[in-house]
Amino acid sequence: MPIPVTPLFIDGQERPSSTGASFEVRNPYSNEVVGRAAAASSDDCRDAVAAASRAFAAWEQTPPVMRASIFLKAADILETAEYREKHTVAVKDELAAADAIIGGDFMGSIMSIRETAAIIAELKGDNAPSLLAGGYAVVQRRAMGVIFAISPWNAPLALSIRACIVPILCGNTVVLKSSEVTPRTQALAVEAGLPNGVLNLISTAKSEAPARVAEIIAHPAVRKINFTGGPRVGQAIAVEAARHLKPCVLELGGKAAVVVLEDADLETAAKAIVFGALLNSGQICISTERVIVQRSVAAQLLTAVKKQFSELRAGGPGCSLGPLFSEASAEHVVGLIRDAQNAGAEVLLGDGKRDGAVVQPHIVAKVTQDMKLWHNETFGPVVVFVEVDSVDEAVEKANDTEYTLMAALWTENVHTAFNVASRIRAGTININGQSVSSDSRLGGLGGPSGYGRFSVAEFTDTRNLFFHPSKPMIYPL
């Protein structure tokens, strides 16, 4: 079988790189080459921004209901057996992903389109009387222009669609950069039937990505950047954007804490913890990484979680969990575990090893706040168990992190839920639910979790129209 080649998509047309350059895409489990993708040149990036800029004037004037209808039709097409098969094959090739994340990425994409289409109802302004008698003020929400979107590999289709759909529904046009890990899967996002230039897709070789990203950010037509990914790259993007005084929406890392109080439904909490920690082998920014549980119920909860962890195996085709996306990532995970062990932590489940890019589920206890495993995002199938004596101690430990993206709280008392959840510093706190649960309101509170939301407010400008009184003013000069 020939190796699939993923082209660029600029101004409604598939095309190779202007230099003919491409890069290999490898399966993380087998290390086999499963595809090639066009490596965009500087000229290609300029062409993509220029196409988006040309399309903006007409697209901004397209009625919002028509914009939404295009996406709703795209959801219907995406839901067909043909596209499900395309998606399944691409994700298995590029990520060696397990069935759970494949289904979640696919269905999450469709649900995201249908739910987000409703935001057109928010595209409205406001009005107010003026301080001047007979005057009137109107506030409009208007599209910004060209948005540069950078989407990651870990939920490749769903996150690519999220990076584009809110800006485009608001009347903006988009240049989307895919990950070098999953270009074929992410290319499915451009098949929405949008007018030429409204959505453009580029891919780059990893070594060239910093230069291409900087060039696009610097382009005068680019008004805003949205990025989902790691804090290190997010910081570099924010610095580059700051050079040109351009705003960003950044959804970055997480170290989600799940606080389990003594009155919680422990059986259900255990299931949610396992799901939150191990879906996609923990490679989600809102994965459960820390479980903070009151001592009186800690043993019971740990037994339930440990039993479910031990029943799941990571590996290749047919396994419950897939490999990590690279051997370097796997080495990072086991390195954090080894570092904690050497400092006195206890591994309750797992061997502290990797087999290529495969890491089995791990539960680690006696992790103290001076260990890297407490503070650093693992992005792998690892959960830290911490016992506490009081609710105040649980809140203190939950907040002992720079990450603020996601948390969860388990309690049967609604008054306790309101009181405790409001003290946990996270952008989203799930009450009696798993940490891997989000919607358009997901976002961090600064630092390594990023800032901003995928919302109408973030991807529109407010324009103030001030109608002066019809009666001429008396000017002092």
ChimeraX attribute file (.defattr): number of C-alpha atoms within 10 A of each C-alpha:
attribute: neighborCount
match mode: 1-to-1
recipient: residues
	/A:1	3
	/A:2	6
	/A:3	11
	/A:4	14
	/A:5	18
	/A:6	24
	/A:7	23
	/A:8	28
	/A:9	25
	/A:10	25
	/A:11	22
	/A:12	19
	/A:13	11
	/A:14	13
	/A:15	15
	/A:16	18
	/A:17	22
	/A:18	14
	/A:19	13
	/A:20	11
	/A:21	15
	/A:22	19
	/A:23	17
	/A:24	17
	/A:25	25
	/A:26	22
	/A:27	22
	/A:28	25
	/A:29	24
	/A:30	14
	/A:31	14
	/A:32	13
	/A:33	15
	/A:34	19
	/A:35	21
	/A:36	20
	/A:37	26
	/A:38	26
	/A:39	27
	/A:40	28
	/A:41	21
	/A:42	18
	/A:43	12
	/A:44	22
	/A:45	26
	/A:46	16
	/A:47	16
	/A:48	26
	/A:49	29
	/A:50	20
	/A:51	23
	/A:52	29
	/A:53	21
	/A:54	17
	/A:55	22
	/A:56	23
	/A:57	15
	/A:58	11
	/A:59	25
	/A:60	21
	/A:61	10
	/A:62	13
	/A:63	12
	/A:64	19
	/A:65	13
	/A:66	12
	/A:67	20
	/A:68	22
	/A:69	13
	/A:70	16
	/A:71	22
	/A:72	19
	/A:73	15
	/A:74	20
	/A:75	19
	/A:76	12
	/A:77	16
	/A:78	22
	/A:79	15
	/A:80	10
	/A:81	10
	/A:82	10
	/A:83	14
	/A:84	17
	/A:85	11
	/A:86	14
	/A:87	24
	/A:88	17
	/A:89	15
	/A:90	23
	/A:91	29
	/A:92	20
	/A:93	23
	/A:94	26
	/A:95	27
	/A:96	24
	/A:97	31
	/A:98	23
	/A:99	19
	/A:100	13
	/A:101	19
	/A:102	24
	/A:103	15
	/A:104	14
	/A:105	20
	/A:106	21
	/A:107	17
	/A:108	17
	/A:109	23
	/A:110	21
	/A:111	13
	/A:112	18
	/A:113	22
	/A:114	17
	/A:115	12
	/A:116	20
	/A:117	21
	/A:118	12
	/A:119	15
	/A:120	19
	/A:121	10
	/A:122	12
	/A:123	17
	/A:124	11
	/A:125	13
	/A:126	11
	/A:127	13
	/A:128	11
	/A:129	13
	/A:130	15
	/A:131	9
	/A:132	11
	/A:133	11
	/A:134	12
	/A:135	15
	/A:136	16
	/A:137	16
	/A:138	16
	/A:139	16
	/A:140	17
	/A:141	19
	/A:142	20
	/A:143	25
	/A:144	22
	/A:145	27
	/A:146	30
	/A:147	29
	/A:148	27
	/A:149	23
	/A:150	22
	/A:151	24
	/A:152	23
	/A:153	24
	/A:154	24
	/A:155	24
	/A:156	28
	/A:157	30
	/A:158	25
	/A:159	22
	/A:160	27
	/A:161	22
	/A:162	21
	/A:163	26
	/A:164	27
	/A:165	25
	/A:166	23
	/A:167	27
	/A:168	26
	/A:169	29
	/A:170	28
	/A:171	29
	/A:172	28
	/A:173	32
	/A:174	31
	/A:175	29
	/A:176	28
	/A:177	28
	/A:178	24
	/A:179	24
	/A:180	23
	/A:181	25
	/A:182	27
	/A:183	31
	/A:184	30
	/A:185	27
	/A:186	29
	/A:187	24
	/A:188	18
	/A:189	24
	/A:190	20
	/A:191	13
	/A:192	17
	/A:193	13
	/A:194	16
	/A:195	13
	/A:196	17
	/A:197	26
	/A:198	29
	/A:199	31
	/A:200	29
	/A:201	26
	/A:202	27
	/A:203	32
	/A:204	27
	/A:205	21
	/A:206	12
	/A:207	8
	/A:208	13
	/A:209	17
	/A:210	15
	/A:211	12
	/A:212	23
	/A:213	18
	/A:214	14
	/A:215	14
	/A:216	19
	/A:217	23
	/A:218	17
	/A:219	15
	/A:220	10
	/A:221	18
	/A:222	22
	/A:223	21
	/A:224	22
	/A:225	24
	/A:226	26
	/A:227	22
	/A:228	24
	/A:229	21
	/A:230	20
	/A:231	20
	/A:232	11
	/A:233	14
	/A:234	23
	/A:235	16
	/A:236	13
	/A:237	20
	/A:238	20
	/A:239	13
	/A:240	18
	/A:241	19
	/A:242	13
	/A:243	10
	/A:244	13
	/A:245	13
	/A:246	16
	/A:247	15
	/A:248	25
	/A:249	23
	/A:250	28
	/A:251	27
	/A:252	27
	/A:253	30
	/A:254	30
	/A:255	28
	/A:256	30
	/A:257	34
	/A:258	31
	/A:259	30
	/A:260	28
	/A:261	27
	/A:262	18
	/A:263	13
	/A:264	19
	/A:265	15
	/A:266	21
	/A:267	12
	/A:268	15
	/A:269	23
	/A:270	22
	/A:271	17
	/A:272	20
	/A:273	26
	/A:274	24
	/A:275	20
	/A:276	26
	/A:277	30
	/A:278	28
	/A:279	22
	/A:280	30
	/A:281	29
	/A:282	27
	/A:283	21
	/A:284	20
	/A:285	25
	/A:286	28
	/A:287	35
	/A:288	32
	/A:289	31
	/A:290	25
	/A:291	26
	/A:292	23
	/A:293	27
	/A:294	22
	/A:295	17
	/A:296	14
	/A:297	16
	/A:298	20
	/A:299	13
	/A:300	13
	/A:301	25
	/A:302	18
	/A:303	12
	/A:304	17
	/A:305	20
	/A:306	17
	/A:307	13
	/A:308	15
	/A:309	23
	/A:310	14
	/A:311	9
	/A:312	14
	/A:313	17
	/A:314	22
	/A:315	21
	/A:316	18
	/A:317	15
	/A:318	12
	/A:319	14
	/A:320	19
	/A:321	28
	/A:322	31
	/A:323	33
	/A:324	31
	/A:325	25
	/A:326	19
	/A:327	19
	/A:328	11
	/A:329	19
	/A:330	23
	/A:331	19
	/A:332	16
	/A:333	24
	/A:334	21
	/A:335	18
	/A:336	20
	/A:337	28
	/A:338	17
	/A:339	14
	/A:340	23
	/A:341	19
	/A:342	11
	/A:343	15
	/A:344	14
	/A:345	19
	/A:346	16
	/A:347	19
	/A:348	15
	/A:349	18
	/A:350	17
	/A:351	13
	/A:352	17
	/A:353	16
	/A:354	17
	/A:355	13
	/A:356	18
	/A:357	21
	/A:358	27
	/A:359	29
	/A:360	26
	/A:361	26
	/A:362	23
	/A:363	22
	/A:364	21
	/A:365	19
	/A:366	17
	/A:367	21
	/A:368	15
	/A:369	12
	/A:370	10
	/A:371	18
	/A:372	17
	/A:373	26
	/A:374	20
	/A:375	15
	/A:376	17
	/A:377	23
	/A:378	27
	/A:379	26
	/A:380	29
	/A:381	31
	/A:382	29
	/A:383	29
	/A:384	22
	/A:385	21
	/A:386	20
	/A:387	19
	/A:388	19
	/A:389	12
	/A:390	14
	/A:391	18
	/A:392	12
	/A:393	14
	/A:394	25
	/A:395	20
	/A:396	14
	/A:397	18
	/A:398	24
	/A:399	18
	/A:400	14
	/A:401	18
	/A:402	17
	/A:403	28
	/A:404	30
	/A:405	30
	/A:406	31
	/A:407	33
	/A:408	27
	/A:409	27
	/A:410	25
	/A:411	20
	/A:412	15
	/A:413	11
	/A:414	10
	/A:415	9
	/A:416	15
	/A:417	17
	/A:418	11
	/A:419	10
	/A:420	17
	/A:421	20
	/A:422	12
	/A:423	13
	/A:424	23
	/A:425	22
	/A:426	25
	/A:427	18
	/A:428	23
	/A:429	25
	/A:430	18
	/A:431	19
	/A:432	20
	/A:433	19
	/A:434	27
	/A:435	28
	/A:436	23
	/A:437	16
	/A:438	14
	/A:439	13
	/A:440	13
	/A:441	12
	/A:442	20
	/A:443	24
	/A:444	25
	/A:445	19
	/A:446	18
	/A:447	15
	/A:448	24
	/A:449	28
	/A:450	28
	/A:451	19
	/A:452	19
	/A:453	20
	/A:454	23
	/A:455	18
	/A:456	21
	/A:457	15
	/A:458	18
	/A:459	27
	/A:460	20
	/A:461	15
	/A:462	15
	/A:463	12
	/A:464	14
	/A:465	12
	/A:466	15
	/A:467	14
	/A:468	15
	/A:469	13
	/A:470	9
	/A:471	9
	/A:472	7
	/A:473	9
	/A:474	6
	/A:475	5
	/A:476	4
	/A:477	3
